[in-house]
Amino acid sequence: MKTFRIGSGAGYSGDRIDPAQDLAERGELDALVFECLAERTIALAQLRRAADPSHGYDPLLRARMRAVLPACQAQGITVLTNMGAANPAAAGRAVLEVARELGLPRLRVAVVEGDDVLDWVRAHPQTALLDADQTVGDLMDRLISANAYLGADALLPALQQHANVVIAGRIADPALFLAPLMHHFGWQPQDWPRMGQGIVVGHLLECAAQVSGGYVADPGFFDVPDLANVGFPLAEVDGDGSAVITKLSGTGGRVDRLTCTAQLLY
């Protein structure tokens, strides 16, 4: 089975868009992942949704989709993302609107929900906290968001139904990369070595430019070339779980043993 090429289109909510578009257009990818969520960003998204029920997804969702969907549709690249944040359903509708603007009426968008447990937590104020001698009720006036981390298994049904874009909320970061590998190669959840290798690939890619030199850069002490034009990484993954981490030719930054080690240590 041929090597599966998977790229990282973002490492945080405000990440730059040009490197993702470059990956979509030149990367010969099978999948492109936008990892844009953290605890702070999902809490901010909940506040936006509370103010307007039609919002609550990543503010750059539409811009990112406009940049990459034409190339992704033309080349058969699957897009996976947690940009749904606090409102995956609204994010899915937004992507469909962008697709219509771009003349891509056949785009198949899957929305993955189930991570938002805020209502359950509010309904169980007696629930004890793990890291303090308190209950949820003690924090009720400050409670903004509560989410369960979904895994790769939550994304597989969408891939099995041939979705072009898969949008979720709080998914464990490496699961966004592991799921398409499981689907493509037929890896089973009980295949622990391959699950481990796929998770490592996810951890290496999830922070985007950090593995392209971002973590090791220390200008004046340890210079990384052309960071202003840094290339986002991609992985060439084989069916046995082995992978090569690289980036596109002509882009700035560096990908080598040092940068990969720094990202894994992080």
C-alpha positions in Angstrom: 0.0 0.0 0.0 1.3 3.4 -0.9 2.7 5.9 1.5 0.1 8.1 3.2 1.0 11.8 3.1 -0.5 13.9 5.9 0.2 17.6 6.4 -0.3 20.0 9.3 -2.2 23.1 8.3 -2.2 24.9 11.7 -0.8 24.5 15.2 -3.0 27.0 17.0 -6.1 29.1 16.4 -4.3 32.2 15.1 -1.7 30.4 12.9 -0.8 31.7 9.5 -2.7 30.4 6.5 -0.2 30.7 3.6 1.8 27.6 4.6 -1.4 25.5 4.8 -2.4 26.7 1.3 1.1 25.8 0.0 0.7 22.3 1.5 -2.7 21.9 -0.1 -1.4 23.0 -3.5 2.0 21.4 -3.7 2.1 18.7 -1.0 0.5 15.9 -2.9 -1.3 15.1 0.3 -3.9 12.5 1.3 -5.0 14.5 4.3 -4.6 18.0 5.7 -5.1 18.6 9.4 -5.9 21.9 11.2 -5.2 21.6 14.9 -6.5 24.9 16.4 -7.9 24.2 19.8 -6.8 24.5 23.4 -8.6 24.9 26.7 -8.4 28.7 26.6 -9.6 28.9 23.0 -12.5 26.6 23.6 -13.5 28.7 26.6 -13.4 31.8 24.5 -15.5 30.0 21.8 -18.1 29.2 24.4 -18.3 32.9 25.4 -18.9 33.8 21.7 -21.5 31.1 21.3 -23.3 32.3 24.5 -23.4 35.8 22.9 -24.6 34.5 19.5 -25.7 30.9 19.1 -24.6 31.0 15.4 -21.0 31.4 16.4 -18.6 29.6 18.7 -16.3 28.1 16.0 -12.7 29.2 15.1 -12.7 32.8 13.8 -10.4 31.8 10.9 -12.4 28.8 9.8 -13.9 30.5 6.7 -10.6 32.1 5.6 -8.7 28.8 6.0 -11.4 26.9 4.0 -11.3 29.5 1.2 -7.6 29.1 1.0 -7.4 25.3 0.8 -10.7 23.8 -0.4 -10.2 24.4 -4.1 -6.9 22.4 -4.1 -8.1 19.8 -1.6 -11.2 19.1 -3.7 -9.2 19.0 -7.0 -6.7 16.6 -5.5 -8.9 14.5 -3.2 -7.3 15.7 0.0 -9.4 15.0 3.2 -9.5 17.9 5.7 -9.8 17.2 9.4 -10.0 19.9 12.0 -11.1 20.7 15.6 -12.0 24.3 14.4 -15.6 23.4 15.4 -14.6 24.4 18.9 -17.8 25.1 20.9 -20.1 24.8 17.9 -19.2 22.1 15.4 -22.6 22.2 13.8 -22.4 25.9 13.0 -18.9 25.3 11.7 -20.1 22.7 9.4 -22.7 25.0 8.0 -20.1 27.7 7.5 -17.9 25.3 5.5 -20.8 24.5 3.3 -21.4 28.2 2.7 -17.8 28.7 1.7 -18.0 25.7 -0.6 -21.0 27.2 -2.4 -19.2 30.5 -2.7 -16.3 28.6 -4.3 -18.5 26.6 -6.7 -17.9 23.3 -4.8 -21.5 22.1 -4.3 -20.6 18.4 -3.9 -18.5 18.9 -0.8 -19.3 16.3 1.9 -18.9 17.8 5.4 -19.1 15.6 8.5 -19.7 17.1 12.0 -18.5 15.2 15.1 -20.1 16.2 18.3 -20.2 14.7 21.8 -17.3 16.4 23.5 -19.3 19.2 25.1 -20.3 18.0 28.6 -21.0 21.5 30.1 -24.7 20.8 30.7 -23.9 17.5 32.4 -21.3 19.1 34.6 -23.7 21.9 35.6 -26.3 19.3 36.4 -24.0 17.4 38.7 -22.5 20.1 41.0 -21.6 17.4 43.6 -18.9 16.0 41.3 -15.5 16.1 43.0 -12.6 17.8 41.4 -9.5 15.6 40.8 -6.9 18.3 41.7 -8.5 20.1 44.7 -10.6 19.3 47.7 -13.7 20.9 46.1 -16.7 20.1 43.9 -18.0 21.5 40.7 -20.5 23.4 42.7 -17.7 25.5 44.2 -16.8 26.7 40.8 -20.2 27.1 39.3 -20.2 30.9 39.0 -16.9 30.7 37.1 -17.6 27.7 34.9 -17.4 28.5 31.2 -16.7 25.3 29.4 -16.4 21.6 30.1 -15.3 19.1 27.4 -14.4 15.4 27.1 -11.5 14.6 24.8 -12.7 12.4 22.0 -10.4 10.0 20.3 -9.7 8.8 16.8 -12.6 6.4 17.0 -15.0 9.3 17.0 -13.7 10.4 13.6 -13.6 7.1 11.8 -17.3 6.9 10.9 -17.0 10.3 9.0 -14.0 8.9 7.1 -15.8 5.7 6.4 -18.6 7.7 4.8 -16.1 9.5 2.6 -16.4 13.0 4.1 -14.3 15.6 2.4 -14.1 17.8 5.5 -14.4 16.4 9.1 -15.1 19.1 11.7 -15.0 18.4 15.5 -14.7 20.2 18.8 -12.4 18.9 21.5 -10.6 16.0 19.9 -7.3 14.8 21.4 -4.7 16.6 19.3 -2.9 13.5 17.8 -6.2 11.7 17.2 -6.8 14.1 14.3 -3.8 12.6 12.6 -4.2 9.0 13.9 -7.7 8.6 12.5 -6.9 9.0 8.8 -4.0 6.6 9.2 -6.2 4.0 10.9 -8.8 4.4 8.1 -6.3 4.3 5.2 -4.2 1.4 6.5 -7.0 -0.5 8.2 -5.1 -0.3 11.6 -7.1 -1.8 14.5 -7.4 -0.2 17.9 -5.8 -3.2 19.5 -2.7 -2.9 17.4 -0.8 -1.1 20.1 2.5 -0.7 18.2 0.8 1.0 15.3 -1.5 3.0 17.5 1.6 4.2 19.3 3.4 5.1 16.1 0.4 6.9 14.8 0.1 8.9 18.0 3.8 9.9 17.7 3.2 11.1 14.2 0.3 13.2 15.5 2.4 14.7 18.3 5.2 15.6 15.8 2.8 17.4 13.4 0.2 18.9 15.8 2.1 22.1 16.5 2.9 22.8 12.8 5.9 25.1 12.5 7.3 24.1 15.9 8.7 21.0 14.3 9.9 23.0 11.4 12.4 24.9 13.7 10.1 26.9 15.9 11.1 25.2 19.2 14.8 25.4 18.6 15.0 28.9 17.2 16.8 31.4 19.4 17.8 34.3 17.2 21.4 35.4 17.7 22.2 32.2 19.6 20.7 29.4 17.5 19.4 30.7 14.1 16.9 28.9 12.0 16.9 29.9 8.3 14.1 32.0 6.8 11.5 31.6 9.6 9.5 34.3 8.0 8.7 31.9 5.3 8.6 28.8 7.4 7.1 25.7 5.9 4.6 23.6 7.8 5.4 19.9 8.2 4.1 16.8 6.6 4.6 13.1 7.3 5.1 10.3 4.8 3.7 7.3 6.7 4.0 3.6 5.7 1.6 0.9 6.6 4.0 -0.4 9.3 3.7 2.9 11.1 7.2 4.2 10.2 7.3 7.8 9.0 9.4 10.5 7.6 8.8 14.0 8.8 9.6 16.7 6.2 8.4 19.9 4.6 8.0 21.4 1.2 11.0 22.4 -0.9 11.7 26.1 -1.1 10.2 26.8 2.3 11.9 28.3 5.4 12.8 26.6 8.6 14.4 23.2 9.2 13.2 19.6 9.9 15.7 17.2 11.3 16.4 15.0 14.3 16.9 18.0 16.6 13.6 19.7 15.7 11.7 16.4 16.0 13.3 15.7 19.3 12.4 19.1 20.6 8.8 18.6 19.6 8.6 15.2 21.2 10.1 16.5 24.4 7.5 19.2 24.5 
